[in-house]
Amino acid sequence: MIIRDEDAMRAFGAQLAQKLSVGQLVTLSGPLGAGKTVLAKAIIAEFGFAGDVSSPTFAIIHEYDEPGMRLPVVHADLYRLDDPQELEELGLFDANDRVTLVEWPEQGGAALQSADIAIAIEPLPDGTRSITVEDKRKQI
């Protein structure tokens, strides 16, 4: 699918969030500036988080679990991960009571290849984004 702008990316994120359920892992791949964090922010907002959602590039993991949210969310950015074994230390898979969004899943090795939904975002020369969704649950 082709995403024309940030508004369309946010709309796609809201649509996707409606189809997610507890325990699901969603990976977001693409180069710097592709729109991974814009998509994650839209999903988290659709779950009912009203605050500021920032990229977890430096913290690696941000958790969102406030009263009124439909589902808790863990948002991880593995860009700075040096070794896939660091995932154990981060506790990314310690709980199955939330939706987990992971940017830069290729940094996490084999542990993230079993994502329920894998989204690849590719910036195109005209400024649009090509999005490929691999949904191992069902077609979105």
C-alpha positions as CSV (number, residue, x, y, z in Angstrom):
1,M,0.0,0.0,0.0
2,I,1.1,3.6,-0.6
3,I,0.9,6.1,2.2
4,R,0.9,9.7,0.9
5,D,1.7,11.7,4.0
6,E,1.9,11.8,7.9
7,D,-1.9,12.1,8.2
8,A,-2.4,8.9,6.1
9,M,0.3,7.2,8.3
10,R,-1.6,8.2,11.4
11,A,-4.9,6.9,9.9
12,F,-3.2,3.6,9.0
13,G,-1.9,3.4,12.6
14,A,-5.4,4.0,14.0
15,Q,-6.9,1.4,11.8
16,L,-4.2,-1.1,12.7
17,A,-4.6,-0.5,16.4
18,Q,-8.3,-1.5,16.2
19,K,-7.2,-4.9,15.0
20,L,-4.5,-5.6,17.7
21,S,-5.0,-7.5,20.9
22,V,-3.2,-8.3,24.0
23,G,0.0,-10.3,23.7
24,Q,0.7,-9.4,20.1
25,L,4.1,-8.3,18.8
26,V,4.3,-5.8,15.9
27,T,7.7,-5.0,14.3
28,L,8.3,-1.8,12.3
29,S,11.2,-1.9,9.8
30,G,12.6,0.8,7.6
31,P,15.4,3.3,7.3
32,L,15.9,6.4,9.4
33,G,13.0,8.8,8.7
34,A,10.8,6.2,7.2
35,G,7.9,6.9,9.6
36,K,8.2,4.1,12.1
37,T,7.8,6.3,15.1
38,V,4.9,8.2,13.5
39,L,3.1,4.9,13.0
40,A,3.9,3.8,16.6
41,K,2.6,7.1,18.0
42,A,-0.6,6.7,16.1
43,I,-1.1,3.2,17.4
44,I,-0.4,4.2,21.0
45,A,-2.8,7.2,20.7
46,E,-5.5,5.0,19.3
47,F,-5.2,2.8,22.4
48,G,-6.1,5.9,24.5
49,F,-2.8,7.4,25.6
50,A,-3.3,11.2,25.6
51,G,0.3,12.2,26.5
52,D,3.4,12.8,24.5
53,V,4.8,9.8,22.7
54,S,8.5,10.1,22.0
55,S,10.9,7.8,20.2
56,P,12.6,5.4,22.7
57,T,15.9,5.6,20.8
58,F,17.9,6.4,23.8
59,A,15.8,4.8,26.5
60,I,15.3,1.8,24.2
61,I,11.9,1.0,25.8
62,H,8.9,3.2,26.8
63,E,5.9,1.7,28.5
64,Y,2.4,3.2,28.2
65,D,-0.2,1.9,30.6
66,E,-2.5,4.5,32.0
67,P,-6.1,4.3,33.2
68,G,-8.5,4.6,30.3
69,M,-6.2,2.9,27.8
70,R,-7.7,0.0,25.9
71,L,-4.5,-1.9,26.1
72,P,-1.1,-1.3,27.6
73,V,1.8,-0.9,25.1
74,V,5.5,-1.3,25.2
75,H,7.3,0.7,22.5
76,A,10.9,-0.4,21.8
77,D,13.5,1.0,19.5
78,L,16.4,-1.4,19.1
79,Y,18.5,0.9,16.9
80,R,21.2,1.2,19.6
81,L,21.2,-2.5,20.5
82,D,24.7,-4.0,20.2
83,D,23.8,-7.6,20.6
84,P,20.5,-9.5,20.3
85,Q,21.1,-11.1,23.7
86,E,20.5,-7.7,25.3
87,L,16.8,-8.4,24.7
88,E,16.9,-10.6,27.8
89,E,18.2,-7.8,29.9
90,L,15.6,-5.4,28.6
91,G,12.8,-7.7,29.6
92,L,11.0,-7.1,26.3
93,F,9.3,-10.4,26.5
94,D,8.7,-10.7,30.2
95,A,5.0,-10.1,30.1
96,N,2.3,-11.1,27.7
97,D,-0.4,-8.7,28.9
98,R,0.3,-5.9,26.4
99,V,0.9,-5.0,22.8
100,T,4.6,-4.7,21.9
101,L,5.8,-2.4,19.1
102,V,9.4,-2.8,18.1
103,E,11.3,-0.5,15.8
104,W,14.5,-1.8,14.2
105,P,13.7,-5.5,14.8
106,E,16.6,-6.6,12.7
107,Q,18.8,-5.5,15.6
108,G,17.0,-8.1,17.8
109,G,17.9,-11.2,15.8
110,A,15.8,-14.3,15.6
111,A,13.7,-13.5,18.7
112,L,11.7,-11.0,16.6
113,Q,11.2,-13.1,13.5
114,S,8.1,-14.5,15.1
115,A,6.3,-11.2,15.1
116,D,2.5,-11.4,14.8
117,I,2.7,-8.5,12.4
118,A,5.8,-7.3,10.5
119,I,5.5,-3.9,8.8
120,A,8.1,-2.7,6.4
121,I,8.1,1.0,5.5
122,E,10.0,2.1,2.4
123,P,10.4,5.8,1.5
124,L,9.8,6.5,-2.2
125,P,11.5,9.2,-4.3
126,D,8.2,11.2,-4.5
127,G,8.0,11.5,-0.7
128,T,5.3,8.8,-0.3
129,R,5.9,5.6,1.6
130,S,5.4,2.0,0.5
131,I,4.1,-0.2,3.3
132,T,4.2,-4.0,3.3
133,V,2.3,-5.8,6.0
134,E,3.0,-9.4,6.8
135,D,0.2,-10.5,9.2
136,K,0.7,-14.0,10.5
137,R,-2.7,-13.9,12.2
138,K,-4.9,-12.9,9.2
139,Q,-4.9,-10.3,6.4
140,I,-5.3,-6.7,7.5
